[in-house]
């Protein structure tokens, strides 16, 4: 039992890879919608606005934003403690650094390739696609760096960095599965913490378990 976090660029096919990895390991993918559902239960209905908008100067001192981000941390810890999940995005790689049973992965691809994929899916011009991707990259990087205090462009934060401009989605999935199984069999020597050490509110833990259980029944 463990956790895989996947941080991915839009258009890198990271979501597809995450689902493939989960299917192979019998895990559940926890994504933005699942996290929002949990946070909504606690009244944090503004999370999507916070995550999808670049922070302003005054926004850094907003009390509601601070509380929302703090609770996001609690939610991700509860998800990680439950285990057997692939946690997509939201800076999970930073929060779960140094655990013996967590594998942190970054999926990326060249901007030109991501733009082509975006155009194939949504249409539009090459310029519009690139500008949209660059804007999303900036917003996500801003949230992770300013609100969570991590750098998603720091390769030292990840156990694996895979470029889908070089490897296929199937190759990427197989690499992640292999690395995860190796990690569980040979826990990293520079870590002493396990997910069992995470301190989680019991009520939140039960809610997370229910949502993960419901998703497992759907698959």
DOFINU-373432 format. One record per residue (C-alpha): residue number from 0; residue in one letter; x, y, z. Coordinates in steps of 0.2 Angstrom, whole numbers. Last residue first. Layout:
<sites>
[NUM,A,[X,Y,Z]];
...
</sites>
This chain:
<sites>
[218,X,[-72,5,-58]];
[217,X,[-87,13,-50]];
[216,X,[-85,3,-34]];
[215,X,[-67,11,-32]];
[214,X,[-74,28,-34]];
[213,X,[-86,25,-19]];
[212,X,[-72,18,-9]];
[211,X,[-61,33,-12]];
[210,X,[-76,45,-7]];
[209,X,[-80,35,8]];
[208,X,[-61,34,14]];
[207,X,[-60,53,11]];
[206,X,[-75,56,22]];
[205,X,[-68,44,36]];
[204,X,[-52,53,36]];
[203,X,[-60,70,37]];
[202,X,[-70,64,53]];
[201,X,[-54,56,60]];
[200,X,[-43,72,58]];
[199,X,[-26,67,51]];
[198,X,[-9,66,58]];
[197,X,[3,57,45]];
[196,X,[15,45,53]];
[195,X,[6,30,44]];
[194,X,[11,38,28]];
[193,X,[29,33,32]];
[192,X,[43,43,38]];
[191,X,[61,39,40]];
[190,X,[68,44,23]];
[189,X,[86,44,16]];
[188,X,[87,25,13]];
[187,X,[73,24,1]];
[186,X,[62,9,4]];
[185,X,[67,-6,-6]];
[184,X,[52,-17,-10]];
[183,X,[40,-3,-9]];
[182,X,[52,8,-20]];
[181,X,[54,-6,-33]];
[180,X,[36,-8,-35]];
[179,X,[34,11,-37]];
[178,X,[48,12,-50]];
[177,X,[41,-2,-60]];
[176,X,[23,5,-60]];
[175,X,[31,22,-65]];
[174,X,[41,15,-79]];
[173,X,[27,5,-86]];
[172,X,[16,20,-86]];
[171,X,[29,30,-96]];
[170,X,[32,17,-108]];
[169,X,[13,15,-111]];
[168,X,[11,34,-113]];
[167,X,[25,34,-126]];
[166,X,[43,41,-121]];
[165,X,[52,56,-129]];
[164,X,[39,69,-131]];
[163,X,[30,61,-117]];
[162,X,[44,68,-106]];
[161,X,[46,59,-89]];
[160,X,[53,66,-73]];
[159,X,[55,52,-59]];
[158,X,[59,53,-41]];
[157,X,[53,71,-40]];
[156,X,[57,86,-29]];
[155,X,[75,87,-35]];
[154,X,[68,91,-53]];
[153,X,[64,108,-47]];
[152,X,[51,115,-59]];
[151,X,[37,111,-48]];
[150,X,[44,123,-35]];
[149,X,[36,121,-18]];
[148,X,[30,134,-5]];
[147,X,[11,129,-5]];
[146,X,[3,146,-8]];
[145,X,[16,155,-17]];
[144,X,[26,141,-26]];
[143,X,[11,129,-30]];
[142,X,[-1,143,-34]];
[141,X,[11,152,-45]];
[140,X,[17,137,-55]];
[139,X,[-1,133,-58]];
[138,X,[-5,150,-64]];
[137,X,[11,151,-75]];
[136,X,[8,134,-83]];
[135,X,[-10,139,-87]];
[134,X,[-5,155,-95]];
[133,X,[9,146,-106]];
[132,X,[-4,133,-111]];
[131,X,[-17,146,-117]];
[130,X,[-3,156,-126]];
[129,X,[3,140,-135]];
[128,X,[-15,135,-140]];
[127,X,[-19,153,-146]];
[126,X,[-3,153,-157]];
[125,X,[-6,136,-164]];
[124,X,[-24,141,-169]];
[123,X,[-40,134,-163]];
[122,X,[-46,116,-161]];
[121,X,[-51,108,-145]];
[120,X,[-44,91,-145]];
[119,X,[-32,91,-160]];
[118,X,[-27,109,-155]];
[117,X,[-23,104,-137]];
[116,X,[-12,90,-144]];
[115,X,[-3,101,-156]];
[114,X,[0,114,-142]];
[113,X,[7,100,-131]];
[112,X,[19,96,-144]];
[111,X,[25,114,-147]];
[110,X,[26,116,-128]];
[109,X,[38,101,-126]];
[108,X,[32,88,-114]];
[107,X,[30,85,-95]];
[106,X,[26,72,-83]];
[105,X,[33,74,-65]];
[104,X,[32,59,-53]];
[103,X,[33,58,-34]];
[102,X,[33,40,-26]];
[101,X,[27,38,-9]];
[100,X,[30,24,3]];
[99,X,[47,29,11]];
[98,X,[41,47,14]];
[97,X,[53,61,11]];
[96,X,[42,73,1]];
[95,X,[23,71,3]];
[94,X,[19,90,4]];
[93,X,[29,94,-11]];
[92,X,[23,80,-23]];
[91,X,[5,84,-18]];
[90,X,[6,101,-26]];
[89,X,[-12,101,-32]];
[88,X,[-8,88,-46]];
[87,X,[-15,71,-47]];
[86,X,[-14,59,-33]];
[85,X,[-13,41,-38]];
[84,X,[-21,31,-24]];
[83,X,[-18,15,-14]];
[82,X,[-16,25,2]];
[81,X,[-28,31,15]];
[80,X,[-14,41,23]];
[79,X,[-11,50,7]];
[78,X,[-29,55,5]];
[77,X,[-29,62,23]];
[76,X,[-13,71,19]];
[75,X,[-20,78,3]];
[74,X,[-36,84,13]];
[73,X,[-26,92,27]];
[72,X,[-15,101,14]];
[71,X,[-31,108,5]];
[70,X,[-36,113,23]];
[69,X,[-21,125,24]];
[68,X,[-24,131,7]];
[67,X,[-42,136,11]];
[66,X,[-37,144,27]];
[65,X,[-24,155,18]];
[64,X,[-36,160,5]];
[63,X,[-49,164,18]];
[62,X,[-36,175,27]];
[61,X,[-31,185,11]];
[60,X,[-13,191,13]];
[59,X,[-6,183,-3]];
[58,X,[-21,189,-12]];
[57,X,[-15,207,-9]];
[56,X,[-1,204,-22]];
[55,X,[-12,195,-34]];
[54,X,[-12,176,-35]];
[53,X,[-15,169,-53]];
[52,X,[-32,161,-55]];
[51,X,[-36,143,-56]];
[50,X,[-32,136,-39]];
[49,X,[-40,150,-29]];
[48,X,[-56,150,-40]];
[47,X,[-57,131,-39]];
[46,X,[-55,132,-20]];
[45,X,[-69,144,-17]];
[44,X,[-82,131,-10]];
[43,X,[-72,128,5]];
[42,X,[-88,124,16]];
[41,X,[-82,108,24]];
[40,X,[-92,96,12]];
[39,X,[-86,107,-2]];
[38,X,[-68,103,2]];
[37,X,[-71,84,-1]];
[36,X,[-80,87,-17]];
[35,X,[-66,99,-23]];
[34,X,[-53,86,-20]];
[33,X,[-63,73,-30]];
[32,X,[-65,85,-44]];
[31,X,[-47,90,-45]];
[30,X,[-41,72,-46]];
[29,X,[-39,56,-36]];
[28,X,[-35,41,-46]];
[27,X,[-39,25,-38]];
[26,X,[-27,10,-37]];
[25,X,[-27,-8,-43]];
[24,X,[-9,-7,-48]];
[23,X,[-11,-8,-67]];
[22,X,[-27,2,-67]];
[21,X,[-19,16,-57]];
[20,X,[-4,17,-68]];
[19,X,[-16,18,-84]];
[18,X,[-26,31,-75]];
[17,X,[-11,41,-71]];
[16,X,[-4,40,-89]];
[15,X,[-20,46,-96]];
[14,X,[-20,61,-84]];
[13,X,[-2,65,-88]];
[12,X,[-5,66,-106]];
[11,X,[8,80,-107]];
[10,X,[-5,92,-114]];
[9,X,[-7,102,-98]];
[8,X,[9,99,-88]];
[7,X,[9,86,-75]];
[6,X,[12,83,-57]];
[5,X,[9,64,-52]];
[4,X,[9,58,-34]];
[3,X,[10,40,-31]];
[2,X,[4,33,-15]];
[1,X,[7,17,-5]];
[0,X,[0,0,0]];
</sites>
